[in-house]
């Protein structure tokens, strides 16, 4: 048996015993070292996103050390540190065959469609375990998955150095967007009501948007708050591009004419495409081009997982579980 952090009833997270995972022929067995938490984890914990059964192992932003490899795996080896891509595409559907794996209708999401990564050991398909050089620090590597979400959105936007940019919301995803933009030589202006999160964004190289700041060529909406969208769109220049990353089930309350008359481009960006986006992030971490650990706000030990979930919404920066502590 191994220890795992599981949802045992809506809102209740406990450390439980689960069966030792079996390493399949095309899988690697990973000793988990760290797992990041985000807003989607909170929706699972609250019961807003239903899970197949309970107790249900949580977590999808995980990194660890390979401790065994399947018999058909030849490009991963014991001792490697890996970042786990938690969205398993099918490779067979039309979007997958064109490389648009983020749109795969058969996609299996760790922590939702299959048990999560908050466990001492997990088995994952080797193709979705990306090796990282030993010099990449654990606090940077644990940020790989949300950083890839940010990098994919920026790639899809078409933004370039010298472009003006507005970022709406500086929760952890907005912070990763800001960090990536700054690394590109772009100074993002941010709209964020939470002073601590806003100050953290400024410390990364962003600037707080003033009341009259406008004329932006690009906008990244990361908050998922419908009421934030319309005022942000008003700050865009004619012909600008608005990228939506945040998720909500509520209507946005924006008129179609807002986009037509001002000739705005609307881009929806969901996760990333396999394998290039995730591989690109790991390569950037290995090159030392970006230090995403600057976004981390608070670390918790494995036994403190329930406490970590409670802290996610109030903590400036990202909360994460250090399984080595």
C-alpha positions as CSV (number, residue, x, y, z in Angstrom):
1,X,0.0,0.0,0.0
2,X,1.0,3.6,-0.5
3,X,-0.2,6.9,1.1
4,X,-2.4,9.2,-1.0
5,X,-4.3,12.5,-0.4
6,X,-7.9,11.8,-1.4
7,X,-11.3,13.4,-1.4
8,X,-13.3,11.2,1.0
9,X,-16.5,13.3,0.8
10,X,-17.3,16.7,-0.7
11,X,-15.0,19.2,0.9
12,X,-13.1,16.7,3.0
13,X,-9.5,15.7,2.1
14,X,-7.7,13.0,4.1
15,X,-4.5,10.9,3.8
16,X,-5.5,7.3,3.1
17,X,-3.9,4.0,2.0
18,X,-4.3,2.9,-1.6
19,X,-3.0,0.0,-3.5
20,X,0.6,0.1,-4.8
21,X,0.3,1.1,-8.5
22,X,1.3,-1.5,-11.2
23,X,3.8,-0.3,-13.8
24,X,2.4,-1.3,-17.2
25,X,4.5,-2.2,-20.2
26,X,4.3,1.3,-21.6
27,X,4.4,3.1,-18.3
28,X,6.8,4.5,-15.8
29,X,6.4,4.2,-12.0
30,X,7.1,7.6,-10.4
31,X,7.9,8.4,-6.8
32,X,6.1,11.7,-6.4
33,X,8.2,14.6,-5.2
34,X,5.9,17.6,-5.5
35,X,2.4,18.5,-6.6
36,X,1.0,22.0,-7.3
37,X,-2.5,23.1,-6.5
38,X,-4.8,25.3,-8.6
39,X,-8.4,26.5,-8.9
40,X,-9.5,23.4,-10.7
41,X,-8.4,21.2,-7.8
42,X,-10.7,23.3,-5.6
43,X,-13.7,22.6,-7.8
44,X,-13.0,18.9,-7.4
45,X,-12.7,19.2,-3.7
46,X,-15.9,21.1,-3.4
47,X,-17.9,18.6,-5.4
48,X,-18.5,21.2,-8.2
49,X,-16.7,18.8,-10.6
50,X,-17.9,15.3,-10.0
51,X,-15.4,12.4,-9.7
52,X,-16.1,8.8,-10.6
53,X,-16.0,7.5,-7.1
54,X,-14.8,8.3,-3.5
55,X,-12.3,8.2,-2.0
56,X,-10.7,9.9,-5.0
57,X,-6.9,10.7,-5.2
58,X,-6.5,14.4,-6.0
59,X,-3.9,16.5,-7.9
60,X,-2.7,16.9,-11.4
61,X,0.3,19.2,-11.5
62,X,3.0,16.6,-10.5
63,X,6.7,15.9,-10.7
64,X,8.7,13.0,-9.4
65,X,11.5,10.5,-9.9
66,X,11.3,7.4,-12.1
67,X,11.7,4.3,-10.0
68,X,10.7,1.6,-12.5
69,X,10.0,1.4,-16.3
70,X,7.8,-0.9,-18.3
71,X,9.2,-3.5,-20.5
72,X,8.4,-1.6,-23.7
73,X,9.8,1.7,-22.5
74,X,13.3,2.4,-23.8
75,X,13.6,6.2,-23.6
76,X,13.0,6.7,-19.9
77,X,15.2,5.4,-17.1
78,X,15.3,4.9,-13.3
79,X,16.5,8.0,-11.5
80,X,15.3,10.6,-14.0
81,X,13.2,13.5,-12.7
82,X,10.1,13.9,-14.8
83,X,7.3,16.5,-15.1
84,X,4.0,14.8,-15.8
85,X,1.7,16.0,-18.5
86,X,-1.7,15.3,-17.0
87,X,-3.9,15.4,-20.1
88,X,-3.7,12.1,-22.0
89,X,-4.9,12.6,-25.6
90,X,-6.0,9.6,-27.8
91,X,-3.8,10.2,-30.8
92,X,-6.5,8.8,-33.1
93,X,-9.2,11.5,-33.4
94,X,-9.1,14.2,-36.2
95,X,-7.8,16.9,-33.9
96,X,-5.0,14.7,-32.5
97,X,-4.0,13.6,-36.0
98,X,-3.4,17.3,-36.9
99,X,-1.5,18.0,-33.7
100,X,-4.4,19.9,-32.0
101,X,-4.4,17.5,-29.1
102,X,-5.9,20.1,-26.7
103,X,-9.1,19.6,-28.6
104,X,-9.1,15.8,-28.2
105,X,-12.7,14.8,-27.3
106,X,-11.3,11.6,-25.8
107,X,-8.8,13.3,-23.5
108,X,-8.3,11.7,-20.1
109,X,-7.5,14.2,-17.4
110,X,-5.5,13.1,-14.3
111,X,-7.4,13.9,-11.2
112,X,-10.7,13.9,-13.0
113,X,-11.1,10.9,-15.3
114,X,-8.3,8.9,-13.7
115,X,-7.0,9.1,-10.1
116,X,-4.6,12.0,-9.3
117,X,-1.0,12.4,-8.5
118,X,-1.1,13.2,-4.8
119,X,0.3,9.9,-3.8
120,X,3.7,8.4,-2.8
121,X,4.0,6.6,-6.1
122,X,2.0,6.7,-9.3
123,X,2.1,4.9,-12.7
124,X,1.8,7.1,-15.8
125,X,2.2,6.5,-19.6
126,X,5.9,7.1,-20.3
127,X,5.1,9.4,-23.2
128,X,3.5,11.8,-20.8
129,X,6.4,11.8,-18.4
130,X,8.9,14.5,-19.6
131,X,12.5,14.0,-18.3
132,X,14.2,17.1,-16.9
133,X,17.9,17.6,-16.3
134,X,19.0,17.1,-12.7
135,X,20.0,20.8,-12.3
136,X,16.4,21.9,-12.6
137,X,15.3,22.8,-9.0
138,X,12.2,21.1,-7.7
139,X,10.3,24.4,-7.0
140,X,10.8,25.3,-10.7
141,X,9.9,21.9,-12.0
142,X,6.7,21.7,-10.0
143,X,5.5,24.8,-12.0
144,X,5.9,23.0,-15.4
145,X,2.3,22.3,-16.1
146,X,0.7,25.7,-15.3
147,X,3.6,27.4,-16.9
148,X,2.9,25.3,-20.1
149,X,-0.7,26.5,-20.0
150,X,0.6,30.1,-20.0
151,X,3.2,29.6,-22.7
152,X,0.6,27.9,-25.0
153,X,-1.8,30.8,-24.6
154,X,0.9,33.3,-25.4
155,X,2.0,31.2,-28.4
156,X,-1.5,31.2,-29.7
157,X,-2.0,34.9,-29.2
158,X,0.7,36.0,-31.7
159,X,2.0,38.6,-29.3
160,X,5.6,39.8,-29.9
161,X,8.2,41.9,-28.1
162,X,7.2,45.6,-28.1
163,X,3.4,44.8,-28.1
164,X,1.3,46.4,-25.4
165,X,-0.5,44.0,-23.2
166,X,-3.1,43.8,-20.4
167,X,-3.4,40.8,-18.0
168,X,-6.7,40.4,-16.2
169,X,-6.3,38.5,-12.9
170,X,-3.1,37.6,-11.2
171,X,-3.9,34.3,-9.5
172,X,-1.3,31.7,-10.2
173,X,-2.2,31.4,-13.9
174,X,-2.1,35.1,-14.4
175,X,1.3,35.3,-12.7
176,X,2.7,32.6,-15.0
177,X,1.4,34.6,-18.0
178,X,3.1,37.8,-16.6
179,X,6.4,36.0,-15.9
180,X,6.5,34.6,-19.4
181,X,5.7,37.9,-21.0
182,X,8.4,39.6,-19.0
183,X,10.9,37.0,-20.1
184,X,9.9,37.8,-23.7
185,X,10.7,41.5,-23.1
186,X,7.0,42.5,-22.8
187,X,5.8,44.6,-19.8
188,X,2.3,43.4,-18.9
189,X,-0.2,45.8,-17.3
190,X,-2.3,44.0,-14.7
191,X,-5.8,44.4,-13.4
192,X,-6.2,42.6,-10.0
193,X,-8.3,43.7,-7.0
194,X,-6.3,41.5,-4.5
195,X,-3.4,43.7,-3.3
196,X,-1.1,40.8,-2.5
197,X,-1.5,39.2,-5.9
198,X,-1.1,42.5,-7.6
199,X,2.1,43.3,-5.7
200,X,3.5,39.9,-6.6
201,X,2.8,40.5,-10.3
202,X,4.6,43.9,-10.0
203,X,7.6,42.1,-8.3
204,X,7.8,39.9,-11.4
205,X,8.1,42.9,-13.7
206,X,4.5,43.8,-14.4
207,X,2.9,47.2,-13.7
208,X,-0.5,47.9,-12.2
209,X,-2.9,49.3,-14.8
210,X,-4.1,52.7,-14.0
211,X,-7.7,53.8,-14.2
212,X,-7.2,55.3,-17.6
213,X,-4.8,52.8,-19.0
214,X,-6.0,51.8,-22.5
215,X,-5.1,51.2,-26.1
216,X,-3.7,47.7,-25.4
217,X,-3.0,45.5,-28.5
218,X,-3.4,42.2,-26.5
219,X,-5.3,41.1,-23.5
220,X,-5.1,37.8,-21.5
221,X,-8.1,37.1,-19.3
222,X,-7.1,34.6,-16.6
223,X,-9.6,35.3,-13.8
224,X,-12.6,33.5,-15.2
225,X,-14.8,36.2,-13.7
226,X,-17.5,37.3,-16.3
227,X,-17.8,40.8,-14.7
228,X,-14.2,41.5,-15.4
229,X,-14.3,40.9,-19.2
230,X,-16.4,43.8,-20.5
231,X,-14.4,46.6,-18.6
232,X,-11.2,44.9,-19.9
233,X,-12.4,44.9,-23.5
234,X,-13.0,48.6,-23.2
235,X,-9.3,49.1,-22.6
236,X,-8.3,47.4,-25.9
237,X,-7.3,49.2,-29.1
238,X,-9.4,48.7,-32.2
239,X,-8.2,45.4,-33.9
240,X,-6.7,44.0,-30.7
241,X,-6.6,40.4,-29.6
242,X,-8.3,39.1,-26.5
243,X,-7.2,35.7,-25.2
244,X,-9.5,33.9,-22.8
245,X,-7.8,31.4,-20.4
246,X,-10.0,31.6,-17.3
247,X,-13.1,29.3,-17.2
248,X,-16.6,30.1,-16.0
249,X,-20.0,28.5,-16.5
250,X,-21.8,31.9,-16.3
251,X,-22.7,34.1,-19.4
252,X,-20.1,36.7,-20.2
253,X,-22.5,39.6,-20.7
254,X,-20.6,40.9,-23.8
255,X,-22.4,42.0,-27.0
256,X,-21.3,40.5,-30.3
257,X,-21.3,44.1,-31.6
258,X,-18.4,44.8,-29.2
259,X,-16.2,42.5,-31.3
260,X,-17.6,43.4,-34.7
261,X,-17.5,47.2,-34.6
262,X,-14.1,47.3,-33.0
263,X,-12.8,44.3,-35.1
264,X,-11.4,42.5,-32.1
265,X,-10.0,39.0,-32.3
266,X,-11.2,36.5,-29.7
267,X,-8.9,33.5,-28.9
268,X,-9.8,30.8,-26.5
269,X,-6.8,28.9,-25.2
270,X,-7.3,25.5,-23.5
271,X,-4.3,23.8,-21.9
272,X,-1.6,22.9,-24.5
273,X,-0.7,20.6,-27.4
274,X,1.2,17.4,-27.0
275,X,4.1,17.0,-27.1
276,X,5.7,20.2,-28.3
277,X,4.3,22.7,-25.7
278,X,5.3,20.6,-22.6
279,X,8.6,19.7,-24.1
280,X,9.3,23.3,-24.8
281,X,8.6,24.3,-21.2
282,X,10.9,21.7,-19.9
283,X,13.6,22.8,-22.3
284,X,13.2,26.4,-21.1
285,X,13.6,25.3,-17.5
286,X,16.7,23.4,-18.4
287,X,18.2,26.4,-20.2
288,X,17.5,28.6,-17.1
289,X,15.5,31.1,-19.3
290,X,12.7,31.4,-16.8
291,X,12.4,30.9,-13.0
292,X,8.8,30.0,-12.3
293,X,9.4,29.3,-8.7
294,X,9.1,33.1,-8.2
295,X,5.3,32.5,-8.5
296,X,5.2,30.0,-5.6
297,X,3.5,31.4,-2.5
298,X,3.5,28.7,0.1
299,X,4.7,25.1,0.5
300,X,3.1,22.4,2.6
301,X,4.1,18.9,3.6
302,X,2.2,15.9,2.4
303,X,0.4,15.5,5.7
304,X,-0.7,19.1,5.5
305,X,-2.5,18.6,2.1
306,X,-6.0,19.5,3.6
307,X,-4.5,22.7,5.0
308,X,-2.9,23.5,1.6
309,X,-6.3,23.3,-0.2
310,X,-7.7,25.7,2.3
311,X,-4.9,28.2,1.6
312,X,-5.1,28.3,-2.2
313,X,-7.7,31.1,-2.6
314,X,-6.2,33.4,0.0
315,X,-2.5,33.0,-0.8
316,X,-0.7,35.4,-3.2
317,X,1.1,33.0,-5.5
318,X,0.8,29.3,-5.9
319,X,0.4,26.7,-3.2
320,X,2.2,23.4,-3.6
321,X,2.8,20.1,-1.8
322,X,6.4,19.1,-1.1
323,X,6.4,15.3,-0.7
324,X,10.1,15.4,0.2
325,X,9.5,17.5,3.3
